[in-house]
Amino acid sequence: MFVWSKLSAAQWMDAWEERFAGNPNLVIEVVKGGKSIRVRLFCATRMEADAVVAQFGGSVRKMANSEWNKPVEAPRPVKVRDVFVLTAENRPKELAALKKANPKREIIVIPPEMAFGTGDHATTSTCLRLLVDVARARKGTDWTVADLGTGTGVLAIAARKLGSGETYACDFDPLAVEVAIRNTGRNGTPEILMAEQDVLKWKPRKKGYDVVMANLFSTVLIEAWPVIAKSLAPKGDLIVSGILATQAWEVFKAAAGSGLGFTKVVKKGKWVTAHGGHLVDLIASEK
């Protein structure tokens, strides 16, 4: 494994996100003071990393596998509706203080390991808020969940804590799956089925899932819509994110081609998150 890195002014964060849109191995960290960012891209080969240097400058170094488990700078706690607080904190004393300050919210601990989805990113936090709304609407029913591109596992963990039944989560990156499994254990949700799986090659069960979440990049979503459509049960709820606003129309147009549509679209910064389902169900609900 090799890592390419480059320091840049914070004002160019959106530009870097757009340059590497579709690449799940991009990490952007805000340097203390907030005026600069460190852009990093994890590459499987030296040739891949050198190609990025040739285009954007920066530097490359070989990375030990053990470094994937080293934490990056911890994000601030994230509050989700009146239900959750997501935190990277795992020290007992500090956690106790956080619980005392938020007595009516449940704490979810997601240390900032090398996997996407700590809750501080606009895509993850918005997915969580939509998930809380969906869970409230489904309260009292036995609803099943599939979390595609789970990253740290935070969406699947939140679903279980919100009352979901059978919960399946997958990621194509084996290191992300390892992180997600650790997070299910530390958050008291070990019953989540975690799998190493490329969503484009996934064969979902025939009866589908009541709630499907896919926090993936636009390019992956466009290819994955046929599989996602098969994975969603009739009258199911679909929550998707990872979509750059500049690519949203293309993504939603492709979704319609697979019989999927969206009734709620939330734009936060450069990112778009949406809630919808099968077009036939959405049309029927309007009659």
MOGINOR-V222552 format. One record per residue. N is the residue number from 0. PHI is phi in radians with two decimals (* if undefined). D_LAST is the distance of its C-alpha to the last C-alpha in whole Angstrom. Layout:
# MOGINOR-V222552
n = [N & N]
phi = [PHI & PHI]
d_last = [D_LAST & D_LAST]
This chain:
# MOGINOR-V222552
n = [0 & 1 & 2 & 3 & 4 & 5 & 6 & 7 & 8 & 9 & 10 & 11 & 12 & 13 & 14 & 15 & 16 & 17 & 18 & 19 & 20 & 21 & 22 & 23 & 24 & 25 & 26 & 27 & 28 & 29 & 30 & 31 & 32 & 33 & 34 & 35 & 36 & 37 & 38 & 39 & 40 & 41 & 42 & 43 & 44 & 45 & 46 & 47 & 48 & 49 & 50 & 51 & 52 & 53 & 54 & 55 & 56 & 57 & 58 & 59 & 60 & 61 & 62 & 63 & 64 & 65 & 66 & 67 & 68 & 69 & 70 & 71 & 72 & 73 & 74 & 75 & 76 & 77 & 78 & 79 & 80 & 81 & 82 & 83 & 84 & 85 & 86 & 87 & 88 & 89 & 90 & 91 & 92 & 93 & 94 & 95 & 96 & 97 & 98 & 99 & 100 & 101 & 102 & 103 & 104 & 105 & 106 & 107 & 108 & 109 & 110 & 111 & 112 & 113 & 114 & 115 & 116 & 117 & 118 & 119 & 120 & 121 & 122 & 123 & 124 & 125 & 126 & 127 & 128 & 129 & 130 & 131 & 132 & 133 & 134 & 135 & 136 & 137 & 138 & 139 & 140 & 141 & 142 & 143 & 144 & 145 & 146 & 147 & 148 & 149 & 150 & 151 & 152 & 153 & 154 & 155 & 156 & 157 & 158 & 159 & 160 & 161 & 162 & 163 & 164 & 165 & 166 & 167 & 168 & 169 & 170 & 171 & 172 & 173 & 174 & 175 & 176 & 177 & 178 & 179 & 180 & 181 & 182 & 183 & 184 & 185 & 186 & 187 & 188 & 189 & 190 & 191 & 192 & 193 & 194 & 195 & 196 & 197 & 198 & 199 & 200 & 201 & 202 & 203 & 204 & 205 & 206 & 207 & 208 & 209 & 210 & 211 & 212 & 213 & 214 & 215 & 216 & 217 & 218 & 219 & 220 & 221 & 222 & 223 & 224 & 225 & 226 & 227 & 228 & 229 & 230 & 231 & 232 & 233 & 234 & 235 & 236 & 237 & 238 & 239 & 240 & 241 & 242 & 243 & 244 & 245 & 246 & 247 & 248 & 249 & 250 & 251 & 252 & 253 & 254 & 255 & 256 & 257 & 258 & 259 & 260 & 261 & 262 & 263 & 264 & 265 & 266 & 267 & 268 & 269 & 270 & 271 & 272 & 273 & 274 & 275 & 276 & 277 & 278 & 279 & 280 & 281 & 282 & 283 & 284 & 285 & 286]
phi = [* & -2.21 & -2.19 & -1.65 & -2.49 & -2.77 & -1.48 & -2.61 & -1.21 & -1.04 & -1.13 & -1.71 & -1.01 & -1.08 & -1.12 & -1.14 & -1.07 & -1.25 & -1.04 & -1.90 & -0.98 & 1.71 & -1.77 & -1.29 & -1.70 & -1.54 & -2.27 & -2.09 & -1.99 & -1.46 & -1.34 & -0.85 & 1.87 & 1.42 & -1.59 & -2.27 & -2.29 & -1.96 & -1.71 & -2.26 & -2.32 & -1.59 & -2.13 & -1.27 & -2.27 & -1.12 & -1.05 & -1.08 & -1.16 & -1.12 & -1.15 & -1.21 & -1.04 & -1.06 & -1.56 & -2.14 & 1.36 & 1.55 & -2.41 & -2.29 & -2.49 & -1.32 & -2.12 & -1.29 & -1.00 & -1.11 & -1.20 & -1.12 & -1.69 & -1.46 & -1.25 & -1.66 & -1.00 & -1.26 & -1.35 & -1.27 & -1.01 & -2.04 & -1.63 & -2.10 & 0.87 & -1.86 & -1.95 & -2.17 & -2.24 & -1.66 & -2.45 & -1.57 & -1.26 & -2.32 & -1.42 & -0.91 & -1.12 & -1.20 & -1.14 & -1.07 & -1.15 & -1.16 & -1.14 & -1.14 & -1.34 & -2.30 & -1.12 & -1.72 & -1.93 & -1.54 & -1.59 & -2.01 & -1.74 & -2.27 & -1.05 & -1.39 & -1.43 & -1.35 & -2.59 & -1.33 & 1.96 & -1.45 & 1.85 & -1.45 & -1.34 & -0.99 & -1.17 & -1.19 & -1.11 & -1.25 & -1.00 & -1.10 & -1.16 & -1.15 & -1.11 & -1.02 & -1.11 & -1.12 & -1.09 & -1.13 & -1.20 & -1.75 & -0.97 & 1.58 & -2.00 & -1.69 & -1.78 & -1.80 & -2.38 & -2.20 & -1.98 & -1.71 & 1.35 & -1.18 & 1.08 & -1.36 & 1.53 & -1.09 & -1.19 & -1.15 & -1.07 & -1.08 & -1.04 & -1.09 & -1.22 & -1.53 & 1.91 & -1.17 & -1.54 & -0.97 & -2.28 & -1.98 & -2.43 & -2.55 & -2.65 & -1.34 & -1.64 & -1.07 & -1.21 & -1.12 & -1.09 & -1.06 & -1.08 & -1.10 & -1.10 & -1.06 & -1.21 & -1.14 & -1.16 & -1.24 & -1.87 & 1.26 & -2.27 & -1.21 & -1.33 & -1.12 & -1.48 & -1.77 & -2.43 & -1.47 & -2.70 & -1.42 & -1.05 & -1.22 & -1.93 & -1.30 & -1.99 & -1.16 & -1.14 & -1.10 & -1.39 & 1.24 & -2.09 & -1.20 & -2.27 & -2.08 & -2.06 & -2.44 & -1.69 & -2.20 & -1.32 & -0.92 & -1.09 & -1.28 & -1.02 & -1.01 & -1.29 & -1.56 & -0.91 & -1.04 & -1.21 & -1.09 & -1.06 & -1.20 & -1.38 & -1.59 & -1.19 & -0.95 & 1.07 & -1.44 & -1.79 & -2.03 & -2.08 & -2.26 & -2.74 & 1.49 & -1.75 & -1.23 & -0.98 & -1.21 & -1.96 & -1.06 & -1.05 & -1.08 & -1.16 & -1.23 & -1.12 & -1.15 & -1.08 & -1.06 & -1.12 & -1.82 & 1.41 & -2.04 & -2.52 & -2.36 & -1.82 & -2.39 & -2.19 & -2.03 & -1.85 & -2.30 & 1.13 & -1.56 & -1.91 & -2.14 & -2.22 & -2.46 & -2.17 & -2.87 & 3.12 & -1.20 & -1.02 & -1.09 & -1.27 & -1.16 & -1.19 & -1.12 & -1.23 & -1.50 & -1.39]
d_last = [54 & 55 & 53 & 53 & 53 & 53 & 54 & 52 & 51 & 48 & 46 & 46 & 44 & 41 & 43 & 44 & 40 & 39 & 43 & 42 & 38 & 37 & 41 & 40 & 44 & 44 & 45 & 45 & 47 & 48 & 52 & 53 & 53 & 50 & 51 & 52 & 50 & 51 & 49 & 49 & 48 & 49 & 50 & 51 & 54 & 57 & 56 & 52 & 54 & 56 & 54 & 52 & 55 & 56 & 53 & 53 & 56 & 56 & 58 & 57 & 59 & 59 & 57 & 58 & 55 & 56 & 55 & 51 & 51 & 53 & 51 & 50 & 50 & 48 & 45 & 44 & 42 & 38 & 36 & 33 & 31 & 33 & 33 & 35 & 38 & 39 & 43 & 45 & 48 & 49 & 53 & 53 & 54 & 51 & 49 & 50 & 50 & 46 & 45 & 47 & 46 & 42 & 42 & 38 & 37 & 38 & 40 & 40 & 43 & 42 & 46 & 46 & 47 & 46 & 43 & 40 & 37 & 39 & 37 & 38 & 37 & 33 & 31 & 32 & 32 & 29 & 27 & 29 & 27 & 24 & 25 & 26 & 22 & 21 & 24 & 23 & 20 & 21 & 24 & 25 & 24 & 26 & 25 & 27 & 27 & 29 & 30 & 31 & 34 & 35 & 38 & 39 & 37 & 36 & 32 & 33 & 35 & 33 & 30 & 33 & 34 & 30 & 30 & 29 & 30 & 31 & 32 & 33 & 34 & 36 & 38 & 40 & 43 & 45 & 46 & 43 & 42 & 46 & 45 & 41 & 43 & 45 & 43 & 41 & 44 & 45 & 42 & 42 & 39 & 41 & 39 & 37 & 37 & 39 & 39 & 41 & 38 & 37 & 34 & 34 & 36 & 34 & 33 & 30 & 30 & 28 & 25 & 25 & 24 & 22 & 23 & 24 & 26 & 28 & 30 & 32 & 33 & 31 & 33 & 33 & 29 & 29 & 31 & 29 & 26 & 26 & 28 & 25 & 22 & 24 & 25 & 22 & 20 & 17 & 15 & 18 & 18 & 20 & 23 & 25 & 28 & 31 & 30 & 32 & 30 & 32 & 31 & 27 & 26 & 27 & 26 & 23 & 23 & 25 & 22 & 19 & 22 & 22 & 18 & 18 & 16 & 16 & 15 & 18 & 21 & 24 & 28 & 31 & 34 & 34 & 31 & 28 & 26 & 22 & 19 & 16 & 16 & 15 & 13 & 11 & 10 & 9 & 7 & 5 & 6 & 4 & 0]
